[in-house]
Amino acid sequence: MAGQRVDEGEPEQGAAAAQQALDDAARVDSTLVASRLNTLLAAARPYSTAAVEEVRTRATNLAASRPTTVAA
């Protein structure tokens, strides 16, 4: 859902959905979750809103704490 919002040009809504995804990702170590977050982060590259930057920061912190790679 987060990626779809970003793809539709709604980065703020996508970032809100991504926050929930990051909450979920913090509870599990999943290659699928990491892959989907990587896809979302790639789609969000053109955007530099505060909400998107917060998602990038959280994803970076998550990647540092987990063995599954999330490219922030």
NUZA-866468 format. One record per residue: residue in three letters; x, y, z of N, C-alpha, C, O in turn. Coordinates in steps of 0.1 Angstrom, whole numbers, plus 2048, in hexadecimal, padded with zeros to 3 digits. Atoms other than C-alpha are relative to their C-alpha. Last residue first. Layout:
<recs>
ALAXYZXYZXYZXYZ ...
</recs>
This chain:
<recs>
ALA8077F37FD8B381F81D80680B7F88018167F9 ALA7F87F58068BD7FD80F7F980D8027EF8107FA VAL8097F68058AD7E482780980B7FB810811802 THR7FC7F38068C27C582B7F58097FC7EC8047F4 THR8067FF80E8B87A984280280E7FB800818802 PRO7F780780A8D17A685F7FA8017F28018007E8 ARG80480D8058BE7C08738097FA7F68108017EF SER8038097F48C87DD8897FC7F27FC7FA7EA804 ALA7F48017F88D97F386E7FE7F680C8087F0811 ALA7F68088088BD7EC85580D7FE8098137F4808 LEU80480E8008A47F886E80A7F77FA80D7EC7FF ASN7FE8057F38B78188747FC7F18018027EA808 THR7F28017FE8B881E84F8047FA80D80C7F280F ALA7FC80C80789381684B80F7FE8018147F3802 ARG80480C7F988B82F8678057F37F98097E97FF THR7F88017F38A084A8577FC7F38078057EC80C ARG7F38048048908448348097FE80D8117F480E VAL80180F80486D84484380E7FC7FD8127F1801 GLU8028087F38758658558007F17FD8067EA804 GLU7F38007F98828748347FF7F880D8097F1810 VAL7F880A80886186A82380E7FF8068137F4807 ALA80580D7FE84D87C83E8087F57F980B7EB7FF ALA7FC8047F386389B83C7FB7F28048037EA80A THR8087FA7F585E89D8178057FB80D80C7F180E SER7F77FC7F587B8957FF7F780780B7FC811811 TYR8077F77F786A8827E380980380C8117FA811 PRO8027F280587C8757C47FA80980A7F9815808 ARG7F47F880388A8577D77FD80E7FB8048177FF ALA8017F37F886884B7E480C8097FD80C814802 ALA80A7F880586582F7CA7FF80E8067FB817800 ALA7FC7FC80D8878217D47F58097F97F88137F2 LEU7F67F67FF87D8227F88058057F28088107F0 LEU8067F47FC85D80F7F180A80C8008088167FB THR8087FB80B86F7F47DE7FA80E8037FA8177FB ASN7F67FB80B8897F17F97F88057F47FC8107EF LEU7FB7F37FB86D7EE81380A8067F680A8127F4 ARG80B7F680385D7D37FE80480E8058008177FF SER8017FD80E87E7C07FD7F580A7FD7F78137F5 ALA7F47F88058847C48227FF8037F280180E7EE VAL8027F37FB8617B682A80B80A7FB8088157F7 LEU80B7FA8088677998137FD80E8057FB8177FC THR7FA7FB80D8897928237F58067F77F88107F0 SER80580780C8797908458068067F38068127F1 ASP7F57FF8098867978677FC7F87F47FD7EC7F3 VAL7FC80C80786779F87B80D8027F881080D7F4 ARG80380C7F885C7B88958047F37FA8057E9801 ALA7F78007F486E7D68867FD7F48098067F0811 ALA7F380580385E7CE8658097FF80C8127F780C ASP80180F80283B7D387380E7FA7FD8117EF803 ASP8048057F38437F68808007F17FF8057EA808 LEU7F48007F98557FD85F7FE7FB80F8067F4814 ALA7F880B8058367F384C80D7FF8088117F480B GLN80680C7FB82180A8628087F47FC80A7EB803 GLN7FD8007F283982785B7FA7F38068007ED80F ALA7F38057FE83781E8368047FF80F80B7F6814 ALA80180F80181282483680D7F980380E7EE808 ALA8088057F48188478437FE7F18007FF7EB80A ALA7F78007F483484C82A7F87FC80C7FE7F4815 GLY7F780C80181D84180D8097FF80C80C7F4811 GLN80880C7FD80385A8188087F38008077EB808 GLU8047FF7F281D8768187F87F48057FA7EE810 PRO7F58047F782D86A7F77FC80180F8017F9817 GLU8057FC7F280C86C7E480A7FC80A8087F2812 GLY7FC7F27FD81986B7C07FA80680D7F981280E GLU80B7F880480684B7B680380F8037FA818800 ASP80180180F8268377B87F580A7FB7F680E7EF VAL7F57F980582A8447DC8008007F180280A7EA ARG8027F17FD8078397E580B8087FA8098127F4 GLN80A7FB80A80D8177D47FD80F8027FC8167F8 GLY7FA7FF80D82D8127E77F68057F67FA80D7ED ALA7F77F480081C8188088068037F380680E7EE MET8087F480080080080080980D8008068167F9 
</recs>
